[in-house]
Amino acid sequence: MNIAEKYLKKQLASEEFKHSFLEEKVKLDIEYRLEELKKDIKTHKSPEELIRKVDSIEQFVMSA
């Protein structure tokens, strides 16, 4: 385990840090999924594919 991994593990022991870390990760995941959706819209993917992506994002948000 390198120094960064040890530091992260130590920081994750703090509930405040853990909550902030996970919250930021969820935000980045949503941002990535939305960018993928925008790309699919620009490339004229089928409505079914777009709806599947929207449903996937919605499920992700509900589970977060």
C-alpha positions in Angstrom: 0.0 0.0 0.0 1.5 3.3 -1.0 1.4 6.6 1.0 -1.7 8.0 -0.8 -3.7 4.8 -0.2 -2.7 4.8 3.5 -3.7 8.5 3.8 -7.0 7.9 2.1 -7.8 4.9 4.3 -6.9 7.0 7.4 -9.1 9.9 6.2 -12.1 7.6 5.4 -12.1 6.7 9.1 -13.5 10.2 9.7 -17.3 10.2 9.1 -17.3 13.8 7.9 -14.6 13.1 5.4 -16.2 9.9 4.3 -19.5 11.6 3.7 -17.9 14.5 1.8 -15.8 12.1 -0.3 -18.8 9.9 -1.3 -21.0 13.0 -2.0 -18.4 14.4 -4.4 -18.0 11.0 -6.0 -21.7 10.8 -6.7 -21.7 14.3 -8.2 -18.8 13.4 -10.5 -20.5 10.1 -11.5 -23.7 12.0 -12.4 -21.8 14.7 -14.3 -20.1 11.9 -16.3 -23.3 10.2 -17.1 -25.0 13.4 -18.2 -22.0 14.2 -20.5 -22.4 10.8 -22.0 -26.1 11.4 -22.5 -25.4 14.8 -24.2 -22.9 13.0 -26.5 -25.6 10.5 -27.4 -28.1 13.2 -28.1 -25.7 15.0 -30.4 -25.0 11.8 -32.3 -28.7 11.2 -32.8 -29.0 7.9 -30.9 -32.3 6.3 -31.0 -35.0 7.5 -28.6 -35.0 4.1 -26.9 -31.3 4.3 -26.2 -31.7 7.8 -24.8 -34.6 6.8 -22.6 -32.5 3.9 -21.3 -29.7 6.3 -20.4 -32.1 8.7 -18.7 -33.7 5.7 -16.7 -30.2 4.6 -15.7 -29.3 8.0 -14.4 -32.6 8.2 -12.6 -32.0 4.9 -10.9 -28.5 5.9 -10.0 -29.7 9.2 -8.4 -32.4 7.3 -6.5 -29.9 4.8 -5.1 -27.4 7.5 -4.1 
